[in-house]
Each structure stands twice: as structure tokens, then as C-alpha cells.
Amino acid sequence: MNRGICGILAAVMIGCLSGCSAVPSPTLDEEVMEAASRAESAAADAASALAAAQSATEAANATFEAGDTLDADIEKSKDKTVKMTPLVSESGRYTIYIPESWQNMNGQIDPEGMDRQFEIEAGSYDRQVFLLFNDEPMEDSGLASFDDFFSSLTRGVTGSSLLSEVQMSNPESITLKESQLPGRKLGFTALYHPPGLPEQRISYRIYGAQGGAEYYQFCCWTTAANSAMMEDLLDTVVNSFRINS
């Protein structure tokens, strides 16, 4: 195990955030190309940062018994006895509940702060699971509907040139339990090709939700081998999403 997957989605999602304000169309070719260029640059910068941290990470993870710890977390989650702790976003506007084994990773997944900082960055190096959350004002998005937003988010994440062999599930309609916001989720696996690092098969989960004036996005990822064990736990975390009054 290593921390190489920590910044994967930061790179491609940063590109999405900078490009999601325009819906690809024949009249927006120039804007789309500019957005793609920004995404490529962000991905390359993130990959370089990952390479610098690689050797120290491998040593730190050498003693980690991944299967035992992940199994324990998931079994607790299924029994609804896993201990959860609140995590408030940088702005104070949002709260989610994360397992006590996770940590607030603000500034670690997106260390360069490219485009804009994510409201929530959380996860666990030991358990190799990571989560990013952000909001998008509808009036600033340039998107006509939530369907357009979710499609744009999905394209932004899956379309990185650092990914290949992308295999997606069908989107599912959901309602977030705590906030009762309508939304969608989908999962996909892909082979990640970070420059200068070994390729890895990664499993992603994308969640989108619609509020009164904003769209919300959660992107979560882990190693493909851990995907089945993390599925219920990620649903639990995202469903705890609350907008603070």
C-alpha cells in the first residue's frame, strides 16, 4: 500500500471544478479546450507532488495490516456500531460524520490549493480511502439542470488522461438521509497512470445532490481491492451530510 492514490481525484476533480461552468457544445470548443488544458496542468502538478511523498509513505504503511482493519470497520458499519465523529467544513456551513479512524485531511489531498480549496477533505492513509466535498452555486455553474451538473461532474472525473480502462456502473437516484436532498450516485473503476509511479487500479464513488440554490458533490476513492468493503461505509458518511443553519 502507499499514499499514491491520495491525490488522484484532487487532480481530476480540480480540473472538473474549473471546467464545470460550461456545458460542452459545438459553440464552446475553445472554452472546453482551455478547461481541458487547465485540468491536464493540475493533474501533472498533483502527480509530481505525489512522487515526492512516495518513499516516506511506503515506509509508514509497511506495518499496516490492511485487510484486518478494513474488515473490522465495515463489519462495525453494517452493525451500526462504528463510532462516528462530526467534521465541519472549512466555511462552517456543512457537517458530515466520519469514522473515528479517519481524519480531517484539509490541505493534504489538495496541498497546492489549485483553483479553490475543497470544503471538506477527509479519509485515512492507513485504510486507503479518501473523500472530497464541495458545493457549486447554481447561478455560477452555467448548467441548466441537475442532470447537466451530474453529467459534467462525471465527465470531469472520468475523462482525465491519467485514467484508462474506465468501467462505470449505471447512475442511481438517491435521497440523502440526513438532509433529504435528492441526488444521484455512480461508481467506476479505472487504471490510474501517475507519471513516474506504478499504475494502480482504483475504485471511485461519485455522489451529487441538489439543494435550493447549490449543487453538491462528493467524490470518494480507494483501491479497487477495497471497494466492496468500503461501499456501505461511504454511503453512511455521505448520507450524514447536513447543511448547518
Short mmCIF file of the C-alpha atoms (twelve columns), coordinates in Angstrom:
data_MODEL
# 
_entry.id   MODEL 
# 
loop_
_atom_site.group_PDB 
_atom_site.id 
_atom_site.type_symbol 
_atom_site.label_atom_id 
_atom_site.label_alt_id 
_atom_site.label_comp_id 
_atom_site.label_asym_id 
_atom_site.label_seq_id 
_atom_site.Cartn_x 
_atom_site.Cartn_y 
_atom_site.Cartn_z 
_atom_site.pdbx_PDB_model_num 
ATOM 1   C CA . MET A 1   0.000   0.000  0.000   1 
ATOM 2   C CA . ASN A 2   1.060   3.627  -0.480  1 
ATOM 3   C CA . ARG A 3   -0.403  7.092  -0.408  1 
ATOM 4   C CA . GLY A 4   -0.208  7.378  -4.166  1 
ATOM 5   C CA . ILE A 5   -3.976  7.355  -4.539  1 
ATOM 6   C CA . CYS A 6   -4.400  10.285 -2.128  1 
ATOM 7   C CA . GLY A 7   -4.158  13.000 -4.766  1 
ATOM 8   C CA . ILE A 8   -5.638  11.195 -7.742  1 
ATOM 9   C CA . LEU A 9   -9.091  12.655 -7.602  1 
ATOM 10  C CA . ALA A 10  -7.815  16.001 -6.404  1 
ATOM 11  C CA . ALA A 11  -6.107  16.375 -9.760  1 
ATOM 12  C CA . VAL A 12  -9.004  15.345 -11.966 1 
ATOM 13  C CA . MET A 13  -11.657 16.942 -9.778  1 
ATOM 14  C CA . ILE A 14  -9.798  20.252 -9.713  1 
ATOM 15  C CA . GLY A 15  -9.960  20.143 -13.487 1 
ATOM 16  C CA . CYS A 16  -13.685 19.446 -13.302 1 
ATOM 17  C CA . LEU A 17  -14.318 22.396 -10.997 1 
ATOM 18  C CA . SER A 18  -12.505 24.732 -13.335 1 
ATOM 19  C CA . GLY A 19  -14.417 23.376 -16.339 1 
ATOM 20  C CA . CYS A 20  -17.864 22.634 -14.922 1 
ATOM 21  C CA . SER A 21  -19.074 26.161 -15.517 1 
ATOM 22  C CA . ALA A 22  -19.549 25.408 -19.203 1 
ATOM 23  C CA . VAL A 23  -21.523 22.616 -20.851 1 
ATOM 24  C CA . PRO A 24  -19.538 21.118 -23.750 1 
ATOM 25  C CA . SER A 25  -21.168 22.073 -27.032 1 
ATOM 26  C CA . PRO A 26  -20.125 22.900 -30.613 1 
ATOM 27  C CA . THR A 27  -20.208 26.624 -29.748 1 
ATOM 28  C CA . LEU A 28  -17.900 26.268 -26.746 1 
ATOM 29  C CA . ASP A 29  -14.991 24.354 -28.272 1 
ATOM 30  C CA . GLU A 30  -12.450 26.995 -27.282 1 
ATOM 31  C CA . GLU A 31  -13.636 27.165 -23.670 1 
ATOM 32  C CA . VAL A 32  -13.680 23.384 -23.378 1 
ATOM 33  C CA . MET A 33  -10.130 23.163 -24.712 1 
ATOM 34  C CA . GLU A 34  -8.963  25.758 -22.197 1 
ATOM 35  C CA . ALA A 35  -10.644 23.856 -19.362 1 
ATOM 36  C CA . ALA A 36  -9.033  20.610 -20.517 1 
ATOM 37  C CA . SER A 37  -5.640  22.295 -20.583 1 
ATOM 38  C CA . ARG A 38  -6.094  23.522 -17.004 1 
ATOM 39  C CA . ALA A 39  -7.124  20.027 -15.939 1 
ATOM 40  C CA . GLU A 40  -4.035  18.482 -17.556 1 
ATOM 41  C CA . SER A 41  -1.763  21.005 -15.821 1 
ATOM 42  C CA . ALA A 42  -3.394  20.415 -12.445 1 
ATOM 43  C CA . ALA A 43  -3.111  16.648 -12.870 1 
ATOM 44  C CA . ALA A 44  0.588   16.874 -13.718 1 
ATOM 45  C CA . ASP A 45  1.315   19.114 -10.722 1 
ATOM 46  C CA . ALA A 46  -0.534  16.785 -8.375  1 
ATOM 47  C CA . ALA A 47  1.318   13.750 -9.744  1 
ATOM 48  C CA . SER A 48  4.663   15.467 -9.104  1 
ATOM 49  C CA . ALA A 49  3.671   16.168 -5.503  1 
ATOM 50  C CA . LEU A 50  2.664   12.541 -5.060  1 
ATOM 51  C CA . ALA A 51  6.018   11.317 -6.331  1 
ATOM 52  C CA . ALA A 52  7.859   13.458 -3.783  1 
ATOM 53  C CA . ALA A 53  5.950   11.889 -0.899  1 
ATOM 54  C CA . GLN A 54  6.091   8.324  -2.184  1 
ATOM 55  C CA . SER A 55  9.138   6.866  -0.390  1 
ATOM 56  C CA . ALA A 56  8.188   8.160  3.066   1 
ATOM 57  C CA . THR A 57  4.657   6.877  2.607   1 
ATOM 58  C CA . GLU A 58  5.742   3.367  1.698   1 
ATOM 59  C CA . ALA A 59  7.782   3.125  4.897   1 
ATOM 60  C CA . ALA A 60  4.889   4.415  7.004   1 
ATOM 61  C CA . ASN A 61  2.494   1.875  5.540   1 
ATOM 62  C CA . ALA A 62  4.827   -1.108 5.722   1 
ATOM 63  C CA . THR A 63  3.385   -2.299 9.045   1 
ATOM 64  C CA . PHE A 64  -0.274  -1.781 8.187   1 
ATOM 65  C CA . GLU A 65  -2.470  -4.886 8.139   1 
ATOM 66  C CA . ALA A 66  -4.988  -3.575 5.590   1 
ATOM 67  C CA . GLY A 67  -7.424  -6.467 5.410   1 
ATOM 68  C CA . ASP A 68  -7.945  -6.877 9.153   1 
ATOM 69  C CA . THR A 69  -8.534  -3.173 9.778   1 
ATOM 70  C CA . LEU A 70  -10.850 -2.645 6.819   1 
ATOM 71  C CA . ASP A 71  -12.872 -5.746 7.626   1 
ATOM 72  C CA . ALA A 72  -13.321 -4.558 11.201  1 
ATOM 73  C CA . ASP A 73  -14.525 -1.118 10.106  1 
ATOM 74  C CA . ILE A 74  -17.049 -2.494 7.630   1 
ATOM 75  C CA . GLU A 75  -18.432 -5.102 9.990   1 
ATOM 76  C CA . LYS A 76  -18.972 -2.377 12.580  1 
ATOM 77  C CA . SER A 77  -20.653 -0.187 9.970   1 
ATOM 78  C CA . LYS A 78  -23.043 -2.962 8.999   1 
ATOM 79  C CA . ASP A 79  -23.871 -3.477 12.665  1 
ATOM 80  C CA . LYS A 80  -24.347 0.281  13.011  1 
ATOM 81  C CA . THR A 81  -21.885 0.315  15.914  1 
ATOM 82  C CA . VAL A 82  -18.977 2.067  14.186  1 
ATOM 83  C CA . LYS A 83  -18.061 5.201  16.121  1 
ATOM 84  C CA . MET A 84  -18.626 8.309  14.045  1 
ATOM 85  C CA . THR A 85  -17.431 11.825 14.758  1 
ATOM 86  C CA . PRO A 86  -18.621 15.136 13.256  1 
ATOM 87  C CA . LEU A 87  -16.466 17.016 10.767  1 
ATOM 88  C CA . VAL A 88  -17.440 20.602 9.962   1 
ATOM 89  C CA . SER A 89  -16.476 22.140 6.629   1 
ATOM 90  C CA . GLU A 90  -13.972 24.985 6.321   1 
ATOM 91  C CA . SER A 91  -16.767 27.536 5.899   1 
ATOM 92  C CA . GLY A 92  -18.776 26.125 8.815   1 
ATOM 93  C CA . ARG A 93  -21.766 25.635 6.536   1 
ATOM 94  C CA . TYR A 94  -21.737 21.845 6.352   1 
ATOM 95  C CA . THR A 95  -21.250 18.837 8.615   1 
ATOM 96  C CA . ILE A 96  -20.620 15.190 7.847   1 
ATOM 97  C CA . TYR A 97  -19.923 12.303 10.193  1 
ATOM 98  C CA . ILE A 98  -16.786 10.261 9.558   1 
ATOM 99  C CA . PRO A 99  -15.408 7.153  11.298  1 
ATOM 100 C CA . GLU A 100 -13.103 7.871  14.222  1 
ATOM 101 C CA . SER A 101 -10.377 6.048  12.298  1 
ATOM 102 C CA . TRP A 102 -10.498 8.778  9.608   1 
ATOM 103 C CA . GLN A 103 -9.064  12.254 9.922   1 
ATOM 104 C CA . ASN A 104 -9.654  15.773 8.708   1 
ATOM 105 C CA . MET A 105 -7.259  15.953 5.742   1 
ATOM 106 C CA . ASN A 106 -7.717  19.619 4.915   1 
ATOM 107 C CA . GLY A 107 -4.842  20.729 2.708   1 
ATOM 108 C CA . GLN A 108 -3.418  17.219 2.323   1 
ATOM 109 C CA . ILE A 109 -5.426  15.928 -0.624  1 
ATOM 110 C CA . ASP A 110 -5.229  19.288 -2.416  1 
ATOM 111 C CA . PRO A 111 -1.927  20.608 -0.976  1 
ATOM 112 C CA . GLU A 112 -1.375  23.199 -3.688  1 
ATOM 113 C CA . GLY A 113 -4.822  24.763 -3.245  1 
ATOM 114 C CA . MET A 114 -5.318  24.901 -7.001  1 
ATOM 115 C CA . ASP A 115 -8.447  26.703 -8.274  1 
ATOM 116 C CA . ARG A 116 -10.108 26.719 -4.869  1 
ATOM 117 C CA . GLN A 117 -9.893  24.726 -1.712  1 
ATOM 118 C CA . PHE A 118 -12.364 21.934 -1.138  1 
ATOM 119 C CA . GLU A 119 -14.880 22.474 1.656   1 
ATOM 120 C CA . ILE A 120 -14.118 19.041 3.113   1 
ATOM 121 C CA . GLU A 121 -11.131 16.734 2.612   1 
ATOM 122 C CA . ALA A 122 -11.205 13.596 4.759   1 
ATOM 123 C CA . GLY A 123 -10.086 9.992  4.842   1 
ATOM 124 C CA . SER A 124 -7.423  7.641  6.083   1 
ATOM 125 C CA . TYR A 125 -3.969  6.898  4.747   1 
ATOM 126 C CA . ASP A 126 -3.934  3.600  6.633   1 
ATOM 127 C CA . ARG A 127 -7.269  2.476  5.232   1 
ATOM 128 C CA . GLN A 128 -6.516  3.956  1.805   1 
ATOM 129 C CA . VAL A 129 -9.848  5.768  1.498   1 
ATOM 130 C CA . PHE A 130 -10.320 9.442  0.640   1 
ATOM 131 C CA . LEU A 131 -13.235 11.860 0.264   1 
ATOM 132 C CA . LEU A 132 -13.623 15.320 -1.240  1 
ATOM 133 C CA . PHE A 133 -16.684 17.536 -0.922  1 
ATOM 134 C CA . ASN A 134 -17.556 20.870 -2.487  1 
ATOM 135 C CA . ASP A 135 -20.531 22.985 -3.427  1 
ATOM 136 C CA . GLU A 136 -21.369 24.802 -6.658  1 
ATOM 137 C CA . PRO A 137 -23.801 27.762 -6.741  1 
ATOM 138 C CA . MET A 138 -26.379 27.073 -9.423  1 
ATOM 139 C CA . GLU A 139 -26.235 30.608 -10.773 1 
ATOM 140 C CA . ASP A 140 -22.471 30.331 -11.263 1 
ATOM 141 C CA . SER A 141 -22.457 26.859 -12.759 1 
ATOM 142 C CA . GLY A 142 -23.764 27.750 -16.219 1 
ATOM 143 C CA . LEU A 143 -25.690 24.469 -16.160 1 
ATOM 144 C CA . ALA A 144 -29.372 24.243 -16.936 1 
ATOM 145 C CA . SER A 145 -30.280 21.356 -14.623 1 
ATOM 146 C CA . PHE A 146 -29.038 18.907 -12.015 1 
ATOM 147 C CA . ASP A 147 -28.796 16.260 -14.736 1 
ATOM 148 C CA . ASP A 148 -26.357 18.508 -16.591 1 
ATOM 149 C CA . PHE A 149 -24.398 19.094 -13.395 1 
ATOM 150 C CA . PHE A 150 -24.061 15.401 -12.607 1 
ATOM 151 C CA . SER A 151 -23.123 14.570 -16.180 1 
ATOM 152 C CA . SER A 152 -20.496 17.323 -16.194 1 
ATOM 153 C CA . LEU A 153 -19.106 16.127 -12.859 1 
ATOM 154 C CA . THR A 154 -18.909 12.552 -14.125 1 
ATOM 155 C CA . ARG A 155 -17.179 13.592 -17.349 1 
ATOM 156 C CA . GLY A 156 -14.713 15.735 -15.430 1 
ATOM 157 C CA . VAL A 157 -13.667 12.910 -13.136 1 
ATOM 158 C CA . THR A 158 -13.625 10.035 -15.626 1 
ATOM 159 C CA . GLY A 159 -12.152 11.997 -18.529 1 
ATOM 160 C CA . SER A 160 -8.646  12.522 -17.162 1 
ATOM 161 C CA . SER A 161 -5.841  11.426 -19.482 1 
ATOM 162 C CA . LEU A 162 -4.243  9.771  -16.431 1 
ATOM 163 C CA . LEU A 163 -7.044  7.188  -16.350 1 
ATOM 164 C CA . SER A 164 -7.714  4.268  -18.674 1 
ATOM 165 C CA . GLU A 165 -9.951  1.192  -18.746 1 
ATOM 166 C CA . VAL A 166 -12.763 3.133  -17.059 1 
ATOM 167 C CA . GLN A 167 -15.707 0.870  -16.236 1 
ATOM 168 C CA . MET A 168 -18.800 2.652  -14.921 1 
ATOM 169 C CA . SER A 169 -21.938 1.428  -13.224 1 
ATOM 170 C CA . ASN A 170 -25.329 2.924  -14.067 1 
ATOM 171 C CA . PRO A 171 -26.217 6.055  -12.069 1 
ATOM 172 C CA . GLU A 172 -28.666 5.501  -9.196  1 
ATOM 173 C CA . SER A 173 -31.211 8.006  -7.914  1 
ATOM 174 C CA . ILE A 174 -30.781 8.638  -4.188  1 
ATOM 175 C CA . THR A 175 -32.098 10.822 -1.377  1 
ATOM 176 C CA . LEU A 176 -29.549 11.789 1.248   1 
ATOM 177 C CA . LYS A 177 -30.947 10.617 4.572   1 
ATOM 178 C CA . GLU A 178 -29.991 13.482 6.893   1 
ATOM 179 C CA . SER A 179 -30.633 16.403 4.529   1 
ATOM 180 C CA . GLN A 180 -33.343 14.731 2.399   1 
ATOM 181 C CA . LEU A 181 -31.751 16.226 -0.700  1 
ATOM 182 C CA . PRO A 182 -32.364 14.406 -3.997  1 
ATOM 183 C CA . GLY A 183 -29.340 13.243 -5.916  1 
ATOM 184 C CA . ARG A 184 -27.504 10.546 -7.809  1 
ATOM 185 C CA . LYS A 185 -24.530 8.307  -7.334  1 
ATOM 186 C CA . LEU A 186 -22.415 6.058  -9.514  1 
ATOM 187 C CA . GLY A 187 -19.296 4.012  -9.143  1 
ATOM 188 C CA . PHE A 188 -16.479 3.241  -11.512 1 
ATOM 189 C CA . THR A 189 -13.101 1.558  -11.590 1 
ATOM 190 C CA . ALA A 190 -10.135 2.681  -13.621 1 
ATOM 191 C CA . LEU A 191 -6.449  2.106  -14.132 1 
ATOM 192 C CA . TYR A 192 -4.509  5.151  -12.912 1 
ATOM 193 C CA . HIS A 193 -1.210  6.056  -14.606 1 
ATOM 194 C CA . PRO A 194 0.648   8.593  -12.431 1 
ATOM 195 C CA . PRO A 195 3.836   9.869  -14.111 1 
ATOM 196 C CA . GLY A 196 6.861   8.228  -12.531 1 
ATOM 197 C CA . LEU A 197 4.813   5.896  -10.307 1 
ATOM 198 C CA . PRO A 198 3.429   2.374  -10.742 1 
ATOM 199 C CA . GLU A 199 -0.064  2.176  -12.201 1 
ATOM 200 C CA . GLN A 200 -2.876  1.240  -9.831  1 
ATOM 201 C CA . ARG A 201 -6.450  0.071  -10.229 1 
ATOM 202 C CA . ILE A 202 -8.695  2.470  -8.346  1 
ATOM 203 C CA . SER A 203 -12.359 2.403  -7.363  1 
ATOM 204 C CA . TYR A 204 -14.332 5.662  -7.247  1 
ATOM 205 C CA . ARG A 205 -17.740 6.652  -5.950  1 
ATOM 206 C CA . ILE A 206 -19.339 9.901  -7.165  1 
ATOM 207 C CA . TYR A 207 -22.329 11.453 -5.390  1 
ATOM 208 C CA . GLY A 208 -24.218 14.556 -6.485  1 
ATOM 209 C CA . ALA A 209 -27.117 16.301 -4.745  1 
ATOM 210 C CA . GLN A 210 -29.305 19.312 -5.429  1 
ATOM 211 C CA . GLY A 211 -30.169 21.961 -2.862  1 
ATOM 212 C CA . GLY A 212 -32.274 25.089 -3.146  1 
ATOM 213 C CA . ALA A 213 -29.558 27.243 -4.708  1 
ATOM 214 C CA . GLU A 214 -26.497 24.988 -4.914  1 
ATOM 215 C CA . TYR A 215 -25.304 21.673 -6.247  1 
ATOM 216 C CA . TYR A 216 -23.224 19.436 -4.004  1 
ATOM 217 C CA . GLN A 217 -20.603 16.869 -4.924  1 
ATOM 218 C CA . PHE A 218 -18.851 14.089 -3.034  1 
ATOM 219 C CA . CYS A 219 -16.087 12.116 -4.675  1 
ATOM 220 C CA . CYS A 220 -14.645 9.156  -2.803  1 
ATOM 221 C CA . TRP A 221 -11.994 6.659  -3.794  1 
ATOM 222 C CA . THR A 222 -9.953  3.708  -2.585  1 
ATOM 223 C CA . THR A 223 -8.033  0.820  -4.080  1 
ATOM 224 C CA . ALA A 224 -10.161 -1.462 -6.227  1 
ATOM 225 C CA . ALA A 225 -9.377  -4.369 -3.896  1 
ATOM 226 C CA . ASN A 226 -11.009 -2.486 -1.005  1 
ATOM 227 C CA . SER A 227 -14.071 -1.305 -2.929  1 
ATOM 228 C CA . ALA A 228 -16.598 -3.888 -1.731  1 
ATOM 229 C CA . MET A 229 -15.564 -3.410 1.880   1 
ATOM 230 C CA . MET A 230 -15.866 0.387  1.678   1 
ATOM 231 C CA . GLU A 231 -19.206 0.619  -0.125  1 
ATOM 232 C CA . ASP A 232 -21.530 0.680  2.905   1 
ATOM 233 C CA . LEU A 233 -19.217 2.916  4.902   1 
ATOM 234 C CA . LEU A 234 -19.045 5.564  2.174   1 
ATOM 235 C CA . ASP A 235 -22.834 5.554  1.835   1 
ATOM 236 C CA . THR A 236 -23.095 6.093  5.592   1 
ATOM 237 C CA . VAL A 237 -20.713 9.059  5.535   1 
ATOM 238 C CA . VAL A 238 -22.365 10.802 2.578   1 
ATOM 239 C CA . ASN A 239 -25.867 10.213 3.922   1 
ATOM 240 C CA . SER A 240 -24.869 12.045 7.117   1 
ATOM 241 C CA . PHE A 241 -24.411 15.298 5.158   1 
ATOM 242 C CA . ARG A 242 -26.114 18.238 6.862   1 
ATOM 243 C CA . ILE A 243 -26.447 21.903 5.956   1 
ATOM 244 C CA . ASN A 244 -25.901 23.966 9.100   1 
ATOM 245 C CA . SER A 245 -28.403 26.719 9.815   1 
# 
